[in-house]
């Protein structure tokens, strides 16, 4: 199922409702739904935050099969490969940490697969998370 969302943080509620409806229909367990929601939110917020002059909507597709597959397409944004490993010191005290990178690190560790494609101003992030059910 595909839906376009305005490039604004106010779209987060609709994004959650959209993905929840798709996953709830398939009766996926919370242990799958929560990481999918969290990864989607982090990636969506990054697209909004790091491309403030872009006005195109963000395309989101959620499908459920053997795994939940999510695609977020950012038309007109700058290239930002979320699959690249970044130095994040998760053991440092909060006051000693440098801002940035923790959200992407979290996404990389929450999902089963993470892909990124960029061409001609079109960036697409695709991730999967196992469905957690055999009845899919």
JOKADA-V562444 format. One record per residue. RES is the residue in one small letter. SS is DSSP state (helix for helix, strand for strand, loop for the rest). PHI is phi as a letter, one per 20 degrees, with the letter a starting at -180 (999 if undefined). NEAR is the number of other C-alpha atoms within 8 Angstrom. Layout:
BEGIN
res;ss;phi;near
RES;SS;PHI;NEAR
RES;SS;PHI;NEAR
END
This chain:
BEGIN
res;ss;phi;near
x;loop;999;6
x;strand;c;7
x;strand;b;8
x;strand;e;8
x;strand;c;11
x;loop;g;8
x;loop;f;11
x;loop;b;7
x;helix;f;7
x;helix;f;5
x;helix;e;10
x;helix;f;9
x;helix;f;7
x;helix;f;8
x;helix;f;10
x;helix;f;9
x;helix;f;8
x;helix;f;9
x;helix;f;10
x;helix;f;10
x;helix;f;8
x;helix;f;12
x;helix;f;11
x;helix;f;8
x;helix;g;7
x;loop;e;8
x;loop;l;6
x;loop;f;12
x;loop;f;9
x;helix;g;6
x;helix;f;7
x;helix;d;12
x;helix;f;11
x;helix;g;8
x;helix;f;11
x;helix;f;11
x;helix;g;11
x;helix;f;9
x;helix;f;12
x;helix;f;9
x;helix;f;10
x;helix;f;11
x;helix;f;10
x;helix;f;10
x;helix;f;9
x;helix;f;8
x;helix;f;11
x;helix;f;11
x;helix;f;7
x;loop;e;7
x;loop;c;9
x;loop;f;6
x;loop;e;4
x;loop;e;7
x;loop;d;5
x;loop;f;9
x;loop;f;10
x;strand;d;13
x;strand;e;12
x;strand;c;12
x;strand;c;11
x;strand;c;12
x;strand;c;9
x;strand;c;12
x;loop;c;8
x;loop;f;8
x;strand;b;10
x;strand;e;13
x;strand;d;13
x;strand;c;12
x;strand;c;12
x;strand;c;13
x;strand;d;11
x;strand;d;13
x;strand;e;10
x;loop;n;9
x;loop;e;11
x;loop;e;8
x;loop;f;7
x;loop;b;5
x;loop;f;7
x;loop;f;11
x;loop;e;8
x;loop;f;5
x;loop;f;6
x;loop;c;6
x;loop;f;5
x;loop;c;7
x;loop;e;6
x;loop;f;4
x;loop;e;4
x;loop;f;7
x;loop;g;6
x;helix;g;5
x;helix;f;4
x;helix;d;6
x;loop;e;8
x;loop;e;4
x;loop;f;5
x;loop;n;5
x;loop;n;9
x;helix;f;8
x;helix;f;8
x;helix;f;10
x;helix;g;11
x;helix;f;9
x;helix;g;11
x;helix;g;10
x;helix;e;7
x;helix;e;8
x;loop;e;13
x;loop;e;9
x;strand;c;8
x;strand;b;12
x;strand;c;9
x;strand;b;11
x;strand;c;9
x;strand;b;9
x;strand;b;6
x;loop;l;4
x;loop;n;10
x;strand;d;12
x;strand;d;16
x;strand;c;11
x;strand;d;12
x;strand;c;12
x;strand;c;12
x;strand;c;12
x;strand;b;13
x;strand;g;9
x;loop;f;14
x;loop;m;9
x;loop;b;7
x;loop;e;6
x;loop;e;3
x;loop;e;8
END
